[in-house]
Amino acid sequence: MTVQLQDTKRMAIAQKLADMKAVQNFLISNEQKFISATSDPDIRERLQSMLEDDRKNLGIIETTIIQYGNPSEPDSTTEETLKQAQKMMEDSKMSLFDKMSKHELLKHAQVMKGLLVHKAAQVVGADIEVAITPLNTVNFENRSHQEQLKGILEVLGTRELTGQDPDQSVWSRVQDAMAALSGVFGSAVSRTKDDVNILEILRADHRKVDTLFAEIENTSDAKKREEFFGQIYKDLSAHSEAEEEVVYPAIRAQFPEVQHLYNEQAEMKQLLEAIKSSNGSDASFMTRVKQLKEMVQHHVKEEENDMFNKFQQTMNEAQMEQVSKQFKEAKSRIQQSMAS
């Protein structure tokens, strides 16, 4: 029997993340249209700020999906909901108030999807909690946007009904609500950078696989061991291929010792395949997993202590963000290929 690489619970979470990406793209499209549709400078400014947040949050969702390591497609219900919403947004008979009311409901749905992923992660595996940590920022900002949209809707609705503006205390109430949210979501804050740099991405990958090894060691259930190893197999395979395609070539001139890292990963790939052909109840399974863990930890130590220093010495933040973008593109392509 061969170790299974698919886990239905993990794939269900993957689909929810794909739903979030589809909705996020739609939210961005709406906000661009809303900005063009209103001449109110205050509303335009708030929508522009929201749009900038949502563009960054799309990047966070994409990074989370790649970090999670189980590519999926949106649920058919989500796709149908977005099709219907798109028709509404294109309907010239619908007022800006009506369209933004629907937009606020989609923001709410996005928050609930993000919170549901977090709750599911607590049940399925600690490694998922590590992978989806960046969603805290997305959830916080979407809730914050909801409060701002309520204020905008109050202004637009009052104007439609009376031709006059509401009491301007609406915005102070919005600010109070947003301040209260910071206490609920804790340390979640907006990212100021357009993307995470390559060192942050690699560290996140390293921490996730550490967690997966711990999960294998903490269970005697052979099926769960197989599930956790299945995720290790997918994560390490995609991570190493993307490193060899993007990261190692980017640093080779400044760090000739990188060839040693290629050699170590070749050995790890061989061991991954050997474990994959066994099952969680085999006597040799845990022995090989322990051997793999030691190899990975040694490899990670060399990367984080030596290679990372070379990156910091030779590349600025913008350059490291560019390598990160290329790494994520390569890793996503590899993950898609593995899933097909």
LUMROFI-260038 format. One record per residue (C-alpha): residue number from 0; x, y, z. Coordinates in nm, 4 decimals, padded with zeros to 6 digits, m for minus. Example, Ala and Ser with C-alpha at 12.3 -4.5 7.8 and 13.67 -1.06 7.14 Angstrom:
   nr        px        py        pz
    0   01.2300  m00.4500   00.7800
    1   01.3670  m00.1060   00.7140
END
This chain:
   nr        px        py        pz
    0   00.0000   00.0000   00.0000
    1   00.1253   00.3474  m00.0858
    2   00.0958   00.6534   00.1392
    3  m00.2052   00.8597   00.0334
    4  m00.1336   01.2175  m00.0757
    5  m00.4918   01.3433  m00.0641
    6  m00.6920   01.4207   00.2480
    7  m01.0563   01.5200   00.1924
    8  m01.0565   01.7584   00.4900
    9  m00.7498   01.9421   00.3616
   10  m00.8952   01.9594   00.0118
   11  m01.2190   02.1076   00.1488
   12  m01.0166   02.3860   00.3114
   13  m00.8248   02.4320  m00.0142
   14  m01.1530   02.4873  m00.1977
   15  m01.2579   02.7485   00.0597
   16  m00.9300   02.9329   00.0020
   17  m00.9952   02.9196  m00.3742
   18  m01.3406   03.0674  m00.3056
   19  m01.1759   03.3522  m00.1145
   20  m00.9423   03.4289  m00.4043
   21  m01.2324   03.4395  m00.6527
   22  m01.4370   03.6675  m00.4276
   23  m01.1360   03.8921  m00.3613
   24  m01.0830   03.9478  m00.7341
   25  m01.4511   04.0383  m00.7682
   26  m01.4348   04.2827  m00.4760
   27  m01.1409   04.4598  m00.6386
   28  m01.3299   04.4875  m00.9680
   29  m01.6329   04.6341  m00.7901
   30  m01.4324   04.8945  m00.6000
   31  m01.2688   05.0170  m00.9182
   32  m01.6157   05.0716  m01.0675
   33  m01.7522   05.2381  m00.7538
   34  m01.4684   05.4913  m00.7517
   35  m01.5556   05.5886  m01.1079
   36  m01.9279   05.6056  m01.0266
   37  m01.9117   05.8597  m00.7422
   38  m01.7966   06.2210  m00.7331
   39  m01.8067   06.2496  m00.3529
   40  m01.4417   06.3124  m00.2535
   41  m01.4796   06.1556   00.0935
   42  m01.6386   05.8385  m00.0395
   43  m01.3861   05.8169  m00.3235
   44  m01.0977   05.8482  m00.0765
   45  m01.2378   05.5716   00.1437
   46  m01.2990   05.3457  m00.1556
   47  m00.9492   05.4114  m00.2895
   48  m00.7971   05.3138   00.0452
   49  m01.0170   05.0031   00.0493
   50  m00.9037   04.9137  m00.3029
   51  m00.5368   04.9406  m00.2055
   52  m00.5999   04.7160   00.0963
   53  m00.7812   04.4616  m00.1175
   54  m00.5054   04.4472  m00.3771
   55  m00.2546   04.3694  m00.1002
   56  m00.4972   04.1208   00.0524
   57  m00.5295   03.9392  m00.2793
   58  m00.1531   03.8891  m00.2667
   59  m00.1816   03.7585   00.0902
   60  m00.4529   03.5117  m00.0113
   61  m00.2438   03.3927  m00.3072
   62   00.0609   03.3508  m00.0815
   63  m00.1504   03.1583   00.1719
   64  m00.2820   02.9242  m00.0980
   65   00.0707   02.8476  m00.2147
   66   00.1911   02.8059   00.1441
   67  m00.1031   02.5759   00.2162
   68   00.0115   02.3545  m00.0680
   69  m00.3163   02.2054  m00.1934
   70  m00.4339   02.3862  m00.5085
   71  m00.8067   02.3816  m00.5811
   72  m01.0817   02.5539  m00.7793
   73  m01.3707   02.7608  m00.6410
   74  m01.6909   02.5834  m00.5451
   75  m01.9620   02.5887  m00.8160
   76  m02.1970   02.7677  m00.5755
   77  m01.9435   03.0463  m00.5274
   78  m01.8968   03.0776  m00.9026
   79  m02.2740   03.1013  m00.9555
   80  m02.3072   03.3605  m00.6769
   81  m02.0402   03.5757  m00.8394
   82  m02.2064   03.5426  m01.1812
   83  m02.5355   03.6672  m01.0372
   84  m02.3591   03.9484  m00.8533
   85  m02.1811   04.0481  m01.1742
   86  m02.5155   04.0798  m01.3542
   87  m02.6387   04.3065  m01.0766
   88  m02.3279   04.5247  m01.0955
   89  m02.3805   04.5652  m01.4704
   90  m02.7526   04.6470  m01.4383
   91  m02.7986   05.0177  m01.5154
   92  m03.1345   05.0155  m01.3322
   93  m02.9671   04.9343  m01.0003
   94  m02.8588   05.2310  m00.7897
   95  m02.5100   05.2745  m00.6477
   96  m02.6641   05.2160  m00.3041
   97  m02.8047   04.8781  m00.4143
   98  m02.4771   04.7708  m00.5720
   99  m02.2726   04.8700  m00.2688
  100  m02.5204   04.6897  m00.0424
  101  m02.4426   04.3696  m00.2326
  102  m02.0725   04.4495  m00.2092
  103  m02.0988   04.4795   00.1699
  104  m02.2692   04.1380   00.1846
  105  m01.9832   03.9879  m00.0160
  106  m01.7362   04.1413   00.2298
  107  m01.9277   03.9734   00.5103
  108  m01.9173   03.6393   00.3275
  109  m01.5429   03.6839   00.2778
  110  m01.4928   03.7392   00.6496
  111  m01.6949   03.4282   00.7328
  112  m01.4934   03.2175   00.4861
  113  m01.1688   03.3364   00.6451
  114  m01.2906   03.2662   00.9981
  115  m01.4241   02.9249   00.8930
  116  m01.0837   02.8302   00.7499
  117  m00.9239   02.9194   01.0837
  118  m01.1750   02.7113   01.2801
  119  m01.1316   02.4147   01.0451
  120  m00.7532   02.4408   01.0757
  121  m00.7795   02.3981   01.4519
  122  m00.9543   02.0657   01.3923
  123  m00.7538   01.9282   01.0996
  124  m00.3907   02.0102   01.1792
  125  m00.1518   02.2549   01.3420
  126   00.0458   02.2863   01.0183
  127  m00.2630   02.4398   00.8536
  128  m00.2786   02.7020   01.1277
  129   00.0839   02.7894   01.0489
  130   00.0130   02.8138   00.6753
  131  m00.2958   03.0344   00.7040
  132  m00.1720   03.2773   00.9699
  133  m00.1543   03.5657   00.7152
  134  m00.5336   03.5442   00.6758
  135  m00.5636   03.7229   01.0115
  136  m00.4793   04.0445   00.8305
  137  m00.7315   03.9797   00.5529
  138  m01.0084   03.8978   00.8020
  139  m00.9369   04.2085   01.0071
  140  m00.9348   04.4426   00.7106
  141  m01.2505   04.2952   00.5575
  142  m01.4334   04.3526   00.8860
  143  m01.2948   04.7044   00.8947
  144  m01.4151   04.7567   00.5371
  145  m01.7613   04.6375   00.6361
  146  m01.7863   04.9168   00.8920
  147  m01.6728   05.1746   00.6383
  148  m01.9208   05.0431   00.3828
  149  m02.2012   05.0764   00.6355
  150  m02.1094   05.4427   00.6718
  151  m02.0982   05.4905   00.2945
  152  m02.4365   05.3186   00.2589
  153  m02.5865   05.5444   00.5243
  154  m02.4707   05.8494   00.3267
  155  m02.5858   05.7154  m00.0116
  156  m02.9189   05.5875   00.1198
  157  m03.0059   05.9144   00.2942
  158  m02.9231   06.1084  m00.0205
  159  m03.1406   05.8797  m00.2356
  160  m03.4364   05.9112  m00.0001
  161  m03.4150   06.2798   00.0982
  162  m03.1678   06.4517  m00.1324
  163  m02.9725   06.5580   00.1781
  164  m02.6700   06.4331   00.3683
  165  m02.7062   06.2476   00.7006
  166  m02.5594   06.3714   01.0256
  167  m02.1803   06.3597   00.9774
  168  m02.1386   06.1748   01.3069
  169  m02.1719   05.8661   01.0883
  170  m01.7959   05.8737   01.0263
  171  m01.7044   05.9029   01.3924
  172  m01.9203   05.5959   01.4623
  173  m01.7380   05.4124   01.1843
  174  m01.4000   05.5014   01.3346
  175  m01.5132   05.3824   01.6789
  176  m01.6278   05.0507   01.5327
  177  m01.2981   05.0040   01.3486
  178  m01.1016   05.0777   01.6662
  179  m01.3054   04.8178   01.8550
  180  m01.2202   04.5550   01.5929
  181  m00.8478   04.5863   01.6647
  182  m00.9151   04.4417   02.0085
  183  m01.1028   04.1456   01.8608
  184  m00.8416   04.0573   01.6010
  185  m00.5397   04.1260   01.8206
  186  m00.2134   04.1941   01.6416
  187  m00.3505   04.1664   01.2868
  188  m00.2329   04.4725   01.0957
  189  m00.2176   04.5884   00.7364
  190   00.0902   04.5021   00.5358
  191   00.2718   04.8095   00.4112
  192   00.4768   04.6145   00.1553
  193   00.3374   04.4957  m00.1758
  194   00.4737   04.1459  m00.1164
  195   00.6653   03.9371   00.1352
  196   01.0325   03.8874   00.0612
  197   01.1844   03.5522  m00.0215
  198   01.3350   03.4982   00.3246
  199   00.9931   03.5341   00.4900
  200   00.8446   03.2863   00.2424
  201   01.1203   03.0280   00.2947
  202   01.1034   03.0609   00.6738
  203   00.7270   03.0049   00.6603
  204   00.7805   02.6894   00.4527
  205   01.0398   02.5672   00.7018
  206   00.8150   02.6256   01.0033
  207   00.5258   02.4449   00.8364
  208   00.7234   02.1281   00.7655
  209   00.8570   02.1349   01.1249
  210   00.4963   02.1325   01.2429
  211   00.4079   01.8423   01.0125
  212   00.6938   01.6322   01.1490
  213   00.5694   01.7041   01.5018
  214   00.2184   01.5975   01.4043
  215   00.3458   01.2645   01.2721
  216   00.5451   01.2048   01.5901
  217   00.2477   01.2906   01.8122
  218   00.0079   01.0309   01.6700
  219   00.0053   00.6512   01.6690
  220  m00.2736   00.6424   01.4093
  221  m00.1259   00.4970   01.0877
  222  m00.3810   00.6731   00.8653
  223  m00.3056   01.0125   01.0209
  224   00.0668   00.9494   00.9817
  225   00.0050   00.8861   00.6125
  226  m00.2023   01.2032   00.5788
  227   00.0619   01.4164   00.7476
  228   00.3411   01.2594   00.5444
  229   00.1357   01.3104   00.2278
  230   00.1401   01.6836   00.3021
  231   00.5146   01.6749   00.3796
  232   00.5744   01.5002   00.0472
  233   00.3800   01.7631  m00.1471
  234   00.5283   02.0578   00.0445
  235   00.8924   01.9460   00.0274
  236   00.8647   01.8410  m00.3372
  237   00.7198   02.1755  m00.4518
  238   00.9480   02.3761  m00.2215
  239   01.2695   02.2078  m00.3377
  240   01.1819   02.2236  m00.7088
  241   01.0972   02.5948  m00.6846
  242   01.4163   02.6639  m00.4869
  243   01.6289   02.4926  m00.7507
  244   01.4517   02.6812  m01.0288
  245   01.4539   03.0301  m00.8724
  246   01.6284   03.0722  m00.5367
  247   01.9567   02.8869  m00.5782
  248   02.0359   03.0369  m00.9207
  249   01.9672   03.3865  m00.7792
  250   02.2377   03.3451  m00.5153
  251   02.4856   03.1109  m00.6850
  252   02.7363   03.3851  m00.7851
  253   02.7567   03.5168  m00.4267
  254   02.7242   03.1769  m00.2590
  255   02.9043   02.8995  m00.4520
  256   02.8389   02.6638  m00.1598
  257   02.4808   02.6456  m00.2919
  258   02.5804   02.3337  m00.4884
  259   02.5917   02.1495  m00.1562
  260   02.2259   02.2427  m00.1025
  261   02.1332   02.0951  m00.4424
  262   02.3067   01.7693  m00.3419
  263   02.1277   01.7525  m00.0061
  264   01.7902   01.8039  m00.1705
  265   01.8615   01.5221  m00.4164
  266   01.9137   01.2884  m00.1195
  267   01.5942   01.4125   00.0470
  268   01.3934   01.3478  m00.2711
  269   01.5137   00.9868  m00.2789
  270   01.4086   00.9356   00.0815
  271   01.0712   01.1016   00.0177
  272   01.0007   00.8499  m00.2579
  273   01.1051   00.5583  m00.0363
  274   00.8657   00.6663   00.2404
  275   00.5877   00.7348  m00.0098
  276   00.5955   00.3697  m00.1236
  277   00.5339   00.2433   00.2321
  278   00.2456   00.2981   00.4739
  279   00.2076   00.4354   00.8237
  280   00.1959   00.0942   00.9881
  281   00.5244  m00.0297   00.8381
  282   00.8006  m00.0880   01.0941
  283   01.0374   00.1196   00.8810
  284   00.7984   00.4134   00.8344
  285   00.8832   00.6109   01.1489
  286   01.2539   00.5248   01.1180
  287   01.2640   00.6770   00.7712
  288   01.0524   00.9769   00.8759
  289   01.2969   01.0455   01.1599
  290   01.5874   01.0220   00.9147
  291   01.4095   01.2642   00.6784
  292   01.3406   01.5063   00.9629
  293   01.7092   01.5136   01.0592
  294   01.8121   01.5726   00.6977
  295   01.5583   01.8548   00.6566
  296   01.6563   02.0235   00.9823
  297   02.0249   02.0144   00.8873
  298   01.9426   02.1543   00.5429
  299   01.7239   02.4313   00.6889
  300   01.9969   02.5282   00.9344
  301   02.2451   02.5713   00.6495
  302   02.0004   02.7796   00.4486
  303   01.8910   03.0067   00.7329
  304   02.2376   03.0533   00.8830
  305   02.4406   03.0874   00.5622
  306   02.2337   03.1397   00.2474
  307   01.9939   03.3868   00.4118
  308   02.2888   03.6021   00.5230
  309   02.4136   03.6171   00.1644
  310   02.0718   03.7331   00.0468
  311   02.0651   04.0094   00.3079
  312   02.4189   04.1190   00.2212
  313   02.3701   04.1310  m00.1551
  314   02.0016   04.2122  m00.2177
  315   01.7751   04.4969  m00.1097
  316   01.4111   04.4510  m00.0058
  317   01.2746   04.5142  m00.3558
  318   01.5084   04.2555  m00.5076
  319   01.4140   03.9968  m00.2462
  320   01.0446   04.0659  m00.3098
  321   01.1057   04.0048  m00.6809
  322   01.2716   03.6691  m00.6085
  323   00.9741   03.5909  m00.3835
  324   00.7315   03.6628  m00.6675
  325   00.9238   03.4335  m00.9026
  326   00.9470   03.1630  m00.6349
  327   00.5714   03.1722  m00.5680
  328   00.4933   03.1581  m00.9402
  329   00.7210   02.8562  m00.9821
  330   00.5882   02.6831  m00.6713
  331   00.2262   02.7387  m00.7741
  332   00.2946   02.5964  m01.1209
  333   00.4660   02.2913  m00.9675
  334   00.1795   02.2373  m00.7223
  335  m00.0741   02.2535  m01.0048
  336   00.1303   02.0006  m01.2020
  337   00.1490   01.7648  m00.9041
  338  m00.2284   01.7888  m00.8517
  339  m00.3151   01.7090  m01.2138
END
